[in-house]
Amino acid sequence: MLRWIILLAALLASPAIWAQGWVQSAGTAADFALAGPKGAARIVLAPTDAKVVEHAVRDLAADIARVSGRKPELVTAKEAAAGASAVLVGTLGKSPIADALAASGKLDLSFLLGKWESFVIATVEQPMPGVPRALVIIGSDPRGTAFGIYELSQAIGVSPWTWWADVVPARRDALYVKAGLRRFGPPSVKYRGIFINDEDWGLRQWAARTYEPEHGNIGPRTYTRIFELLLRLKANTLWPAMHPGTRPFNSFPENAALASEYGIVMGSSHAEPMLRNNVGEWTDAPDRYNYATNAGGMRTYWEARVAANGRYENIYTIGTRGIHDGAMQGPKAVPERVALLQQIFADQRALLARHVNPQVDKVPQLFVPYKEVLAQYQAGMQVPDDVTLMWTDDNFGYVRSFTTLAERRRAGGFGVYYHVSYLGAPLSYLWLNTTPPALIWEEMKRSYDAGADRVWILNVGDLKPAEIGTEFFLQMAWDIGRWRPDNLPDFLKTWAAREFGPARADDIAAIMNDYYRLNFQRRPEHLQWWLPKEQPRRSSMTPAQADARRRAFAGLRRRVDALTPVIPAASRDAWFELVAYPVQASALANERFLEGERGHRDAAEAADAALQKLTAHWDGGLAGGKWKHIMAENLPAGEWPSFRTAQWTMPAYPFGPPATPTATAETVLEAEHFDGQRNAGAASWQAVPGLGTSGSGAVVLVAPDGAGIAPERAADAPRLDYDLHLAQGGVLTVRAKLLPTHPGAGKLRFALALDTGAPQIVEMANRDSGAEWAEGVLNNARTVTASLGPAAAGRHVLRLYAIDPGVVVDTLAVGTAGP
């Protein structure tokens, strides 16, 4: 019986099941008719409610019309009392509609009291005089109400990307909301958002030349669209674009007010304290951006922004670095830097107390120990207890730091700044979004479990084409339990069904799974095996590996070509933007590179020409020219040469011989396909589907308390067993392929044993700099070899023991050599 209860609970928790059915095309007498042959139910909104609620209501009316062909009328409560059903929308404490409903006792809204960004969607009989039935959307605060409104939009079939990716919802003649009460929130992470960054070659060009040429830059029209998207994704925070050449967010006086209207909390990146865009706003000499020698000038600079924007809802980044993501000017020795930063904290907080709230500990603030600042934090720098400490990844998707048990007592809590796009060493990746959702899940879930639940920010680059990664990250931030190893593969299926219909969802999800797996082996932006300023050289792939990769990408292209004709015409633009372009473009980039490496000039140049033609479609007929100038494969010639892959040209041979396979025959074990498992208390190895560079997943040690296993206790640690048959005896070696994660203490450690032998500790240094780190993040893999001594031919059991949490094992290659 217990087994069936657990199964039922899993089914009810599954997003695929949960998303089915609460808005349908046919209904019973108890259901609420949202739209039908006789028209659409009116939407009732109090004029006293927040502006963000009004914006969301107007979007909902347009969404209902988009789906049903019938646009609801927006009316006041007085106008609604005319005997017809209605949608009642309101925020507790701001809307007489919501407050009267709470007072009537017809709907228990106690769940919402004091909650952050929470809401209910419910059907109510006779909610007010003259209204026989209502669909009620009530929020605990204005953003909660807006999120509830957009939740209904998604339930009727409107994608959050309806504008940004041209996703056209399926038409439905009628919309019925099933009777009942649905509760949502509070979110898992308090502040959730994105950072528009390195926007020079996409978003800024598009905004300046296509979408709002009247401003010649990213301006209010673009930000208004971004604000709406964030609300549709249940996000609430934005770090605005800030690269050289982009006009600062606050250079448009209306931007901050617009953000406030949309309920968006504005912040600024790790290099931009106190909402200041230093690249565009610091007009004094560069060497004057030095708090040791010009404290008064920098305080005046910061104070002007705080005084102007303090009336809005913001998260203030405190501390300082260089003007544009460079090292802080001033003292060089760590102790002197620590002392200076602590003085900066005190002075900045005095400004916040003066212009925002005298109780400065109530003002949201964060400090980002990033790059050289991390060393100062680790040297004992004291950050005020109410300030959120925000960890970062290494720019390639691997979180550098995790909160220790001792740190978790901080009142300000912790957050994470994460990348799915990056301009920097060893090589940038700014073109396509190829970070697998499974890696985002593994790193962010581990961060959350270690206490990082206050602020999550995702660097999305130009935003397009990072739609899938952006949404997955924000879904996790809203509900950390929504995706788990047992249902992680459902994410792409539910996404594909929403964007393109359920009939082809499995096929599309399978394509995207292979897209992520193949590109995780080597991103399309990293298809060169030398770094800037190095001599060109061949890849490390053997001819067999290169041929297998070429065939795999060719197969992906054929699968996309086969599906394209059956995608409805109205969805073809979205199909190109979300699936066809990233898949085909990455395949052509690989074909061009691989054919070039083997000297097939005609094939390589044909692939290059096909890729240029494919990319040109963004500037041509796509969506009627809507996205002209949004997409570029590479940076313009001469820009950021030390961080970029060289523009592709047919290689000049010889580069040297291709890589040769190892002489020892090996059996490769996919780590997720184990034959036995033993946990140790709450700690366990966990198989994560879609993680890793080969096979169908990888395994990671999960320890809820974040603590590892002492090496001397390895025999009692969580263990995985692999049945093994050795065709010949000899010295047994195991090559373990790991993801280049950062478990702590600068080492990746685990243990191996054969049969009943004692566990042998295996460790590998993994610092976030240097040649080995660069190779690891470009390949998304590190390899370490262990010798387990003599082994006879025949059957054995290879045992994998856990030591450090966060060690991710992809494959184990086992071989024997010599007597």
Summary of the structure (lengths in Angstrom):
residues: 819
radius of gyration: 27.8
end to end distance: 54.6
largest distance: 92.5
contacts: 2872
relative contact order: 0.07
helix: 38%
strand: 21%
